[in-house]
Amino acid sequence: MKKYTLITFLLIIVFRVSSQDLHYTQFYNSPMNFNPALTGIYNGDQRYMVSIRDQWRRIPVPYFTISGGYDMKFYPVTMRRSFFAAGVNFNYDKQGDGALYLANLNLGGSFSYVITPKNLITAGGLLGFAARGFNDEHLKWDAQYDEVTGTYDERLPSNELLDRYGFVFLETGVGLNYRYQHSGRTYFNLGGGVFHLNEPVQTFKDEVSDEYRSRLSRRISLQGTVSFKVIDPLDIQLHGLYQKQGDFDEIVYGGLVKLHINQTRGKKFELHVGVSSRYLDGVSPIIAVQYNDWYAGFNYDVTTSDLQNFNGYRGGPELHVQYVVKHVTPMKSFKFCPIF
């Protein structure tokens, strides 16, 4: 069984590298990865973001994902009903004994138009590059098994002729988002993005037939988040995400209760507690804290599908940390903008 598992892995990485993109249960805390139009859509002027996800430690292909991002707003004085935002986003994802990795660096930008003080429409895009590759140091190959005894001998040659162990390709994406901002604590986001517009070729061979010349499928992402004030110390947030990439799709939905424990200026403290679910796959308890402009959210995925039989940890942890910088706007630069 181990022998045939390795053969299958080889066929996948050499001929048909066509896997899903990274994903986060707290997708709303990694906005640039799901909709470029969410660049600059937050309460503040500059934002720093770090996200980490670790999963499937006890099955043959564990995943580790880390993301980092930064974005900021620009307010042209001559454009009273609009503003720009720009940012940079980095992702690194590694999986399996072959350390199959994906690393990308993207530049994003958005343009927001204020329809009314409570209604905002934003268009965004991203452009960057990505690198995909693997390391065969810890891989075992079919040719290294003795045909008579069936035992593995690492001294035997693999007899695998690979043209390269990595390649680079172009990253592209566009998005659109609508935001309704009733107050600082009551708002609604609805939008979507499309990634890999050029469907870049994914192969470790220089010359392969069209049958094995795999392309990275476009990823379509639709998301919505609503947060509303119930009473003075309590808000409720509901969120949902739908993604489709080739034959793969996922639905994530859930909610949070936000408790405003201290609302004193300079000592603001919030506790968020909730749960999210990945349709037909698992559930994830979530806890988050916010102190002034610092935010940290943690969740642990609990697998409910048949995959739990092969995974002692039943899923994996996910952590998001954000820091937002808010500048005091000079009176001469005051603009007609919504109250984030």
C-alpha positions in Angstrom: 0.0 0.0 0.0 2.8 2.4 0.8 4.4 1.7 -2.5 1.3 2.6 -4.5 0.7 5.7 -2.3 4.1 7.0 -3.3 3.5 6.2 -7.0 0.2 8.2 -6.8 2.0 11.1 -5.2 4.7 11.1 -7.9 2.1 11.2 -10.6 0.4 14.2 -9.0 3.4 16.3 -8.4 5.1 15.6 -11.7 2.2 15.7 -14.2 -0.9 17.2 -12.7 -0.2 19.8 -10.0 -3.6 21.2 -9.8 -4.5 21.6 -6.1 -6.7 24.0 -4.2 -5.4 27.3 -2.9 -4.9 27.9 0.8 -7.9 28.4 3.0 -8.7 29.8 6.4 -11.6 29.2 8.7 -11.4 32.9 9.8 -11.3 34.1 6.2 -12.6 37.5 7.3 -9.2 38.0 9.1 -7.2 37.4 5.9 -9.2 39.6 3.5 -6.7 40.1 0.7 -6.5 36.4 0.1 -10.3 36.2 -0.7 -11.2 39.5 -2.2 -8.7 42.2 -3.4 -11.5 44.7 -3.0 -11.3 44.4 0.7 -7.9 46.1 0.6 -8.3 49.2 2.8 -11.8 48.3 4.1 -11.4 48.6 7.9 -11.6 51.1 10.7 -8.2 52.8 10.5 -5.5 54.0 8.1 -2.8 51.3 8.2 -3.2 47.6 9.0 -0.7 44.8 9.7 -1.9 41.1 9.5 -0.4 37.7 10.3 -2.2 34.4 9.9 -1.0 30.8 10.7 -2.7 27.5 10.1 -1.4 24.0 10.9 -3.4 20.9 10.1 -3.4 17.1 9.4 -0.3 16.4 11.5 -1.0 12.6 11.6 -1.8 11.8 8.0 0.8 11.5 5.2 0.3 15.0 3.9 0.3 17.6 6.8 -0.3 21.2 5.8 1.3 24.3 7.2 0.2 27.8 6.0 1.4 31.2 7.0 0.3 34.6 5.6 1.4 38.2 6.2 -0.1 41.4 4.9 0.0 45.2 5.1 -2.4 47.7 3.6 -3.0 51.5 4.0 -5.4 54.1 2.7 -4.8 57.3 0.7 -7.1 60.2 0.8 -6.7 62.6 -2.2 -7.9 66.0 -1.0 -9.3 66.7 -4.5 -11.5 63.6 -4.4 -14.0 64.2 -1.6 -16.2 61.2 -2.3 -13.5 58.5 -2.9 -10.2 57.1 -1.6 -7.5 54.6 -2.6 -5.8 51.8 -0.8 -2.8 49.7 -1.5 -1.2 46.7 0.1 1.2 43.8 0.0 0.4 40.2 0.8 2.7 37.1 1.3 1.7 33.4 1.6 3.6 30.3 2.2 2.1 26.8 2.2 3.9 23.5 2.6 2.6 19.9 2.6 3.7 16.3 2.6 6.9 14.3 2.9 8.0 15.9 -0.4 7.7 19.4 1.2 5.5 20.5 -1.8 5.4 24.2 -1.3 3.7 27.3 -2.7 5.0 30.8 -2.0 3.6 34.0 -3.5 4.0 37.7 -3.1 1.3 40.0 -4.3 0.7 43.7 -4.6 -2.9 44.8 -4.3 -4.8 48.0 -4.7 -8.4 49.2 -4.5 -10.6 52.3 -5.3 -13.6 53.1 -3.1 -16.4 55.4 -4.0 -18.7 56.8 -1.3 -22.2 56.6 -2.7 -23.7 58.1 0.5 -22.2 58.4 4.0 -23.5 54.9 4.7 -22.9 53.2 1.3 -19.6 52.3 -0.2 -18.6 50.4 -3.3 -15.0 49.2 -3.9 -13.1 47.6 -6.8 -9.8 46.0 -6.4 -7.1 44.0 -8.0 -3.8 42.2 -7.3 -0.7 41.3 -9.3 2.3 39.2 -8.2 4.3 36.1 -8.7 4.3 32.6 -7.1 6.8 29.8 -6.8 5.9 26.1 -6.5 8.3 23.3 -5.9 9.2 20.2 -3.8 12.1 18.4 -2.2 12.7 14.7 -3.1 15.2 14.0 -0.2 12.7 12.1 1.9 10.7 10.5 -0.9 10.7 6.8 -1.8 10.3 5.7 -5.4 8.9 2.6 -7.0 12.3 1.7 -8.6 13.8 1.6 -5.1 11.8 -1.5 -4.0 13.3 -4.9 -4.7 10.9 -6.8 -7.0 11.7 -10.1 -5.3 11.6 -9.3 -1.6 9.5 -6.1 -1.8 11.9 -4.4 0.6 13.0 -0.8 0.2 16.6 0.0 -0.6 17.5 3.8 -0.6 20.8 3.0 -2.4 18.9 2.1 -5.6 18.4 4.9 -8.1 14.9 6.4 -8.5 15.0 6.3 -12.3 12.9 9.4 -12.3 13.9 12.0 -14.9 12.6 15.4 -13.7 13.4 18.6 -15.6 13.1 20.7 -12.5 12.0 20.7 -8.9 10.3 24.1 -9.0 8.8 26.8 -11.2 7.5 30.4 -11.1 4.2 31.7 -12.4 2.2 35.0 -12.5 -0.5 35.7 -9.9 -3.6 37.8 -10.8 -6.9 38.6 -9.2 -9.8 41.1 -9.2 -12.6 41.8 -6.8 -15.7 43.9 -6.0 -17.2 44.7 -2.6 -20.2 46.6 -1.3 -20.3 48.0 2.3 -23.1 49.4 4.3 -21.9 51.3 7.3 -24.7 52.3 9.7 -22.4 53.0 12.6 -19.0 52.0 13.9 -20.4 48.7 15.2 -23.1 48.0 12.7 -22.0 47.3 9.1 -22.4 44.8 6.2 -19.9 43.6 3.6 -20.8 41.6 0.5 -18.4 40.9 -2.3 -16.4 38.5 -4.3 -13.1 37.9 -6.1 -11.7 35.9 -9.0 -8.1 34.6 -8.8 -5.6 33.1 -11.4 -7.2 34.9 -14.3 -4.6 33.6 -16.7 -4.8 30.0 -15.4 -1.0 29.5 -15.3 0.5 26.2 -16.4 1.6 23.9 -13.5 4.2 21.2 -14.4 7.6 19.9 -13.5 8.3 18.7 -17.0 9.5 20.7 -19.9 7.8 18.7 -22.6 4.5 17.0 -21.8 1.4 16.3 -23.9 -1.7 18.4 -23.6 -3.2 15.6 -21.5 -0.7 16.3 -18.7 -0.2 20.0 -19.2 -2.2 21.0 -16.1 -3.3 24.5 -15.5 -4.2 26.1 -12.2 -8.0 26.6 -12.3 -9.5 30.0 -11.6 -10.7 30.4 -8.0 -14.1 32.1 -7.5 -14.6 33.5 -3.9 -17.9 34.9 -2.6 -18.1 36.2 0.9 -20.3 38.2 3.3 -20.0 39.6 6.8 -22.6 41.4 8.9 -22.0 42.8 12.4 -24.7 44.6 14.3 -25.1 46.2 17.8 -27.7 44.4 19.9 -27.3 46.3 23.1 -24.6 48.6 24.4 -22.2 45.8 25.6 -23.1 43.2 22.9 -22.7 42.8 19.1 -23.4 39.8 16.9 -21.4 38.9 13.8 -22.5 36.5 11.1 -20.2 35.5 8.2 -20.2 33.2 5.2 -17.8 32.1 2.4 -18.3 30.1 -0.8 -15.3 29.1 -3.0 -15.0 27.1 -6.1 -11.8 26.1 -7.9 -12.1 23.5 -10.6 -13.8 20.4 -9.2 -13.3 21.6 -5.6 -15.6 23.8 -3.6 -16.2 24.8 0.0 -18.7 26.5 2.1 -17.8 28.1 5.5 -20.4 29.8 7.7 -20.6 30.8 11.3 -21.1 33.6 13.9 -19.6 35.4 16.8 -20.9 37.1 19.9 -18.8 40.2 20.7 -18.7 41.3 24.3 -17.6 44.9 24.9 -16.1 44.4 28.4 -14.4 47.8 28.7 -15.4 50.8 26.5 -13.2 53.4 28.1 -11.1 55.2 25.5 -7.5 53.9 25.6 -8.6 50.8 27.5 -11.1 49.3 25.2 -11.3 45.5 25.5 -13.6 43.1 23.6 -14.1 39.3 23.9 -15.4 37.4 20.9 -16.7 33.9 21.2 -18.4 31.8 18.4 -18.2 28.9 16.0 -17.7 28.3 12.3 -18.5 25.3 10.2 -17.1 23.9 6.9 -20.0 22.2 5.2 -19.8 18.4 5.4 -16.3 18.6 6.8 -16.0 20.0 10.3 -16.7 22.6 12.9 -14.4 25.1 14.6 -14.8 26.9 17.9 -13.5 30.5 17.8 -12.3 32.8 20.5 -10.8 36.3 19.9 -9.8 39.3 21.9 -9.3 42.9 21.0 -7.5 45.5 23.1 -7.6 49.0 21.6 -6.0 48.5 18.1 -4.6 45.0 18.7 -6.6 41.9 17.7 -6.0 38.2 18.0 -8.3 35.4 17.0 -7.8 31.6 17.5 -9.8 28.6 16.3 -9.4 24.8 16.2 -10.9 22.8 13.4 -12.6 19.6 14.5 -13.0 17.2 11.6 -16.5 15.5 11.3 -16.0 13.8 8.0 -14.5 10.3 7.4 -11.0 11.9 7.4 -11.1 12.0 11.2 -10.4 8.2 11.2 -6.9 8.9 9.9 -6.1 12.0 11.9 -5.4 11.8 15.6 -5.7 15.6 16.0 -9.0 15.7 14.1 -8.0 19.0 12.4 -5.7 21.8 13.4 -5.2 25.2 15.0 -5.4 28.6 13.3 -4.2 32.0 14.6 -4.7 35.5 13.3 -3.1 38.7 14.7 -3.8 42.2 13.5 -2.7 45.7 14.4 -4.4 48.8 13.1 -2.9 52.3 13.1 -5.4 55.2 13.2 -4.2 58.7 12.4 -5.8 62.0 13.5 -7.0 63.7 10.3 -6.1 67.4 10.1 -9.1 69.6 9.6 -7.9 70.9 6.2 -7.8 67.3 5.0 -11.2 66.3 6.2 -13.2 64.4 3.6 -16.7 63.1 3.0 -16.1 59.5 4.1 -18.2 56.8 5.9 -17.7 56.2 9.6 -15.8 52.9 9.8 
